[in-house]
Amino acid sequence: MADFDNILKYWGPVEADYSGVGNLVLTRLFTEHPETQKLFPRFVTIPQSDLSSNAAVSAHGATVLKKLGELLKARGNHDSIIKPLAKTHANKHKIALHNFKLITEVIVKVMEEKAGMDPAGQQALRNVMAAVTADIDANYKELGFTG
């Protein structure tokens, strides 16, 4: 519970600007790990120089962060959130687990910059996301997806 509380005390700036922070997360993910942009068919043709001003990237970034907020606020009681997420990310989107680790590190950096998240908060976010990723992996295995 302490990890969730530690993260949530920095969550206000994210909630205040899901689209802006979400755009920053996805733009940085695609810039630092260009191969990830190919995982998003709607974004694959967008030049990197146009990502930060793209409304669809902002909207999807907001969706990602809202879902993360739901997971955080569930404080580990997140099976009802993880199951459908894992199902779509396995069956429809084909997102390998490695990509959750990549976006975690991007979110950690953005949270430090935009919300002043300290090293303890950053580690808490890594801890929580490691547990979330492990739960996604367990669901992937049930679904027969080797992501």
C-alpha positions as CSV (number, residue, x, y, z in Angstrom):
1,M,0.0,0.0,0.0
2,A,2.9,2.4,0.7
3,D,4.0,2.2,-2.9
4,F,0.6,3.2,-4.2
5,D,0.3,6.0,-1.7
6,N,3.8,7.2,-2.7
7,I,2.9,7.3,-6.3
8,L,-0.6,8.8,-5.9
9,K,0.7,11.8,-4.0
10,Y,2.4,12.8,-7.3
11,W,-0.6,11.9,-9.5
12,G,-2.4,15.4,-9.3
13,P,-0.4,17.0,-12.2
14,V,-1.1,14.0,-14.4
15,E,-4.9,14.1,-13.7
16,A,-4.9,17.8,-14.3
17,D,-3.5,17.3,-17.8
18,Y,-4.0,13.7,-19.0
19,S,-3.7,14.7,-22.7
20,G,-0.6,16.8,-22.3
21,V,1.3,14.4,-20.1
22,G,0.0,11.4,-22.1
23,N,1.3,13.0,-25.3
24,L,4.7,13.5,-23.7
25,V,4.8,9.9,-22.5
26,L,4.0,8.5,-26.0
27,T,6.1,11.0,-27.9
28,R,9.1,10.1,-25.7
29,L,8.4,6.4,-25.9
30,F,8.3,6.6,-29.7
31,T,11.4,8.9,-29.8
32,E,13.5,6.8,-27.4
33,H,12.3,3.5,-28.7
34,P,11.3,4.0,-32.4
35,E,10.3,0.4,-32.8
36,T,7.4,0.9,-30.4
37,Q,5.7,3.4,-32.8
38,K,5.1,0.5,-35.2
39,L,2.9,-1.2,-32.6
40,F,0.3,1.6,-33.0
41,P,-1.1,1.3,-36.6
42,R,-2.7,4.7,-36.3
43,F,0.6,6.4,-35.4
44,V,3.0,4.5,-37.7
45,T,3.0,7.1,-40.4
46,I,3.3,10.2,-38.2
47,P,6.7,11.7,-38.5
48,Q,8.4,12.0,-35.1
49,S,8.6,15.8,-35.5
50,D,4.8,15.8,-35.6
51,L,4.0,13.5,-32.6
52,S,3.9,16.2,-30.0
53,S,1.2,18.2,-31.8
54,N,-0.9,15.2,-32.9
55,A,-4.3,15.1,-31.2
56,A,-4.7,11.3,-31.6
57,V,-1.4,10.7,-29.8
58,S,-2.5,13.0,-27.0
59,A,-5.9,11.2,-26.8
60,H,-4.3,7.8,-26.6
61,G,-1.7,9.0,-24.1
62,A,-4.6,10.2,-22.0
63,T,-6.3,6.8,-22.2
64,V,-3.0,5.1,-21.1
65,L,-2.6,7.4,-18.1
66,K,-6.3,7.2,-17.1
67,K,-6.0,3.4,-17.1
68,L,-2.8,3.6,-15.1
69,G,-4.6,5.9,-12.6
70,E,-7.4,3.3,-12.3
71,L,-4.7,0.6,-11.6
72,L,-3.0,2.8,-9.0
73,K,-6.3,3.7,-7.2
74,A,-7.2,0.0,-7.1
75,R,-4.1,-0.5,-4.8
76,G,-3.3,-4.0,-6.0
77,N,-6.9,-5.1,-6.2
78,H,-6.9,-4.8,-10.0
79,D,-7.8,-8.2,-11.5
80,S,-11.0,-6.7,-13.0
81,I,-8.9,-4.0,-14.7
82,I,-5.9,-6.3,-15.8
83,K,-7.9,-9.1,-17.4
84,P,-9.6,-7.1,-20.2
85,L,-6.4,-5.0,-20.6
86,A,-4.3,-8.2,-21.0
87,K,-6.9,-9.7,-23.4
88,T,-6.9,-6.8,-25.8
89,H,-3.1,-6.3,-25.6
90,A,-2.5,-10.0,-26.3
91,N,-5.2,-10.8,-28.9
92,K,-5.8,-7.6,-30.7
93,H,-2.7,-5.4,-30.2
94,K,0.0,-8.2,-29.8
95,I,2.0,-6.1,-27.3
96,A,5.0,-8.0,-25.8
97,L,5.7,-7.6,-22.1
98,H,9.0,-5.9,-22.8
99,N,7.0,-2.9,-24.1
100,F,5.4,-2.4,-20.7
101,K,8.8,-2.2,-19.2
102,L,9.9,0.4,-21.7
103,I,6.8,2.6,-21.1
104,T,7.3,2.3,-17.3
105,E,10.7,3.9,-17.5
106,V,9.4,6.7,-19.7
107,I,6.5,7.3,-17.3
108,V,9.1,7.4,-14.4
109,K,11.1,10.1,-16.2
110,V,8.0,12.1,-17.1
111,M,6.7,11.9,-13.5
112,E,10.0,13.2,-12.2
113,E,9.9,16.1,-14.7
114,K,6.2,17.0,-14.5
115,A,5.3,16.1,-11.0
116,G,8.6,16.3,-9.1
117,M,8.5,12.6,-8.3
118,D,11.4,11.8,-6.0
119,P,13.6,8.7,-6.1
120,A,11.4,6.9,-3.6
121,G,8.3,7.6,-5.7
122,Q,10.1,6.5,-8.8
123,Q,11.0,3.2,-7.2
124,A,7.5,2.8,-6.0
125,L,6.2,3.3,-9.5
126,R,8.7,0.7,-10.8
127,N,7.6,-1.7,-8.1
128,V,3.9,-1.3,-8.8
129,M,4.5,-1.6,-12.6
130,A,6.6,-4.7,-12.1
131,A,3.6,-6.3,-10.2
132,V,1.2,-5.1,-12.9
133,T,3.4,-6.5,-15.7
134,A,3.7,-9.8,-13.8
135,D,-0.1,-10.0,-13.6
136,I,-0.4,-9.1,-17.3
137,D,2.1,-11.9,-18.0
138,A,0.0,-14.4,-16.0
139,N,-3.0,-13.4,-18.1
140,Y,-1.0,-13.7,-21.3
141,K,-0.1,-17.2,-20.4
142,E,-3.7,-18.1,-19.7
143,L,-4.5,-16.7,-23.2
144,G,-1.7,-18.6,-24.8
145,F,0.1,-15.4,-25.8
146,T,3.9,-15.5,-25.5
147,G,4.5,-11.8,-25.4
